[in-house]
């Protein structure tokens, strides 16, 4: 079990989850903000692709987009962590939490 846990830990550390927010005007394929986090929920990269958002008058909009993109990345990462945990350890984190009486693992429920 220890070896499987170490394998899971390595997979999550090397996993990159990307989330995008907003679209650059005139280019529907180019997001304004991109956030990348690891499977360990650590921020890996933040890109502000729309220079217009760097205008001080756009400060609040930029902040909201960063928070939203980070939340999207976290939600996606939580799903991937559950999948990888089940795949590698053979344990569904939701079932495990229920069996232990936790009602959910923080950050995964």
N, C-alpha and C positions, 0 to 999 in steps of 0.2 A: 504494500500500500504506500509506503514511504517513497519508493521509486516512482510510482504513478503520480503521487503528489508533486514530486520534483519535476516530473515531465510536464504536468499541468502548469506549474509555476513558470517554467521556461517558455511554454507556448504562449501564455498570457503576457509575459514580459515582451516577447517579440511580435505580438499581434498589434496591428495598427488599425484603429477605427477612425474613419473620416466622416465628418458631417459638414454640410454646406448650408448657408443661409443667404437669402436674397439672390437676385440676379442683376447683373450689370445691364443697364439700360441699352437696348439695341443688340444685346448678345445673350440670348436666353440660355446658352450653354455655359456661361461663365458666372460662377457664384461671386457674390461680393465678399463673403467671409468664409474661410475654411478652417475648421479645427480638427486636429488629429490628436487622439489619445491612445494610450496603450491599453491592453486588456487588464492592466492593473489600475486603470483609471487615472493614470498620470498624463499630464499635458505633454505632448510631444512636439506639436507645432501649431502655430497660429498664423494664418495669412489673411491680410486685408488686401483684397485684389482690386478694390474700387477706390482709387485715390480721392474721389469725391467725398468719401466717408471720413477723410482726414481733416476736412474743413471743420473748424471749431463749432460751426452752427449745426453740424451733424453728430456731435458728440453723443447725445442721448441715443440716437438711432444706432450708432456704432456699438455702444455698450449693450443695447438690447439684442443686437444681432450676435454679438460674441456670446452672451449668456445663452441665447436660444440655441446656437450651434453647439455649444458645449453640452447643454442638456440633451440635445439630440444624440450626440456622440456617447454620452453616458448611458442613455437608454438602450442604444444599439449595443454598446459594450456589455451591458448587463445581460442582454439576451445571448450574446456570443459566449460569455463566461458560463452561463447555465448550460449551453449546448456543449461546450468543451469539457466542462466538469462531468456531464453525463457520459460523453464520449470516452473520456480518458479514465475517469474513476468509476464509471458505471453507476453513478449516484445522481438522482435528480435533487437539486438543492432545495426545491420546494417540498418534496417528500421528506427529505432529511430534517428540515427545520420543523415540519409538523410532527415527526416522530420524536424529536427531542423536546417538543413543547415550546419552541422558540417563537413560532408563528411567523417566521421569516428571517432570513439572514439580512442584516443591515446592508443596504446598497444593492441587494439582489431581489428584493420583493417589489 
